[in-house]
Amino acid sequence: GKPLFLSNKTSLPEIGADVAFYFNSFEPKDMQSVFESGLQQYSSLNLSNSIKASAKRFDWSNTAKEYLNIYRSIH
């Protein structure tokens, strides 16, 4: 998994959860600061596996199974 840099001013924190780095403003200096510190943390904490594990939450086959279970519970 590659590092994720997202705005916290959108719905993206729901997707990135605790494996993304968030910027609070769209000011270039603020974004640069988040990029720099995020890249350092990504390298030093070896976050690749955590990011990959988090991405599995959005697998389409899991989503399809959840919908199928809902439909079955209705009938």
C-alpha positions in Angstrom: 0.0 0.0 0.0 1.1 3.5 -0.9 0.8 6.5 1.5 -2.6 8.2 1.3 -2.9 12.0 1.6 -6.4 13.2 1.9 -8.3 16.3 3.0 -10.2 16.1 6.3 -12.7 18.6 4.8 -14.5 16.0 2.8 -16.0 12.5 3.2 -12.6 10.9 2.6 -11.7 10.4 6.3 -14.3 7.6 6.2 -12.3 5.9 3.5 -8.8 6.6 4.8 -9.6 5.9 8.4 -6.4 5.8 10.5 -4.1 4.8 7.7 -4.1 8.1 5.8 -2.4 11.4 6.4 -4.8 14.4 6.4 -4.4 18.0 5.6 -6.6 20.6 7.3 -6.3 23.2 4.6 -5.7 23.5 0.9 -2.9 26.0 1.4 0.2 24.7 -0.4 2.5 25.1 2.7 0.1 23.2 4.9 -0.2 20.4 2.4 3.5 20.3 1.9 4.0 19.9 5.6 1.6 17.0 5.7 3.2 15.3 2.7 6.7 15.6 4.2 5.8 14.3 7.7 3.5 11.6 6.2 6.3 10.3 4.0 8.7 10.2 6.9 6.1 8.3 9.1 5.2 6.0 6.2 8.8 4.9 5.8 9.7 4.7 9.5 6.5 2.9 10.6 6.3 0.5 7.7 2.6 1.3 7.1 2.3 -0.5 3.8 0.7 -3.6 5.3 -1.8 -1.6 7.4 -2.8 0.3 4.3 -3.3 -2.9 2.3 -5.3 -4.5 5.1 -7.5 -1.4 5.3 -8.2 -1.4 1.6 -9.6 -4.9 1.8 -12.6 -3.4 3.6 -13.7 -2.0 0.2 -13.4 -5.3 -1.8 -16.4 -5.6 -4.1 -16.9 -9.3 -3.4 -17.3 -8.4 0.3 -19.8 -5.7 -0.5 -21.8 -8.1 -2.8 -21.9 -10.7 0.0 -23.2 -8.1 2.5 -26.0 -7.1 0.1 -26.9 -10.7 -0.6 -27.2 -11.3 3.1 -29.4 -8.3 3.5 -31.7 -9.5 0.7 -31.9 -13.0 2.1 -32.8 -11.6 5.5 -35.7 -9.7 4.0 -37.2 -12.9 2.4 
